[in-house]
Amino acid sequence: MRKIIDSHIHLDLYKENEVRRIMNELDSARCTDLISVSFHLESCLHNLRLAETYSQIHAAFGFHPEQELPAAEALQDLFLWMEKHQKEMVAVGEVGLPYYLRSESKGNFSNDGYIELLEQFIVKAKQWDKPVILHAVYDDAPFACDLLEKHGVDKAHFHWFKGDSQTVERMIENGWFVSVTPDVVYEQEIQELAKIYPLDQMMVETDGPWRFEGPFSGKMTHPNMIHKSVASIASIKDCRVEEVYSCLYKNTADFYQFSS
């Protein structure tokens, strides 16, 4: 069966009617599960409510790095809340480093506080025995790798990864996972990653509500787009489509320790 799991989506950022539409169409999309990642404490609360409402939604809690660092009190509130809700949390995420925020600052920006914050999340994930969902691309990826190696983290999921070949090899050797977005259908950079990365260390995602181009231009990002991603991955890797569906599904279900 050609079942899918959306391994990375921001359901809390969709409008209510869009969430209802997605959830009502999951069966027809053959999507059994969604991992909804968080931006900050308010986002965590929203994702928890969604997970309590829909059995197909699994919530990850964290602080997205592409924003101003939280004040000490806000960070303490977030960690205390996450500690309290460990059982409802499938992973720590989305966490990482602010590559795009830093790029837009034109050199007037320091990563230091973000690296310290990422390390705190990695330490907590290790303590809670949870996977880490990472936003760490290009020049930032080696810093994230350093921290994961420092703390002996086995279960790391780099979403929508982009980076140099040396870092890719390092990630593969450590057994870490990447997830591929629908732009694998038309974006050469993502196609190259899909070609190199082992299928048994790969997942698929939408990162919705982020919008895509090519055949998805002008459309609301929906888990059903993943089917085109799977077809592209199968073509790139010269594998049977059924084999790719089965492997990607098993990878994700095993990584996040749920089954459907």
Beta strands, then each sheet from edge to edge (+ up, - down):
strand 1: 4-9
strand 2: 31-36
strand 3: 57-61
strand 4: 89-96
strand 5: 132-135
strand 6: 156-159
strand 7: 177-180
strand 8: 202-204
sheet 1: 1+ 2+ 3+ 4+ 5+ 6+ 7+ 8+
end
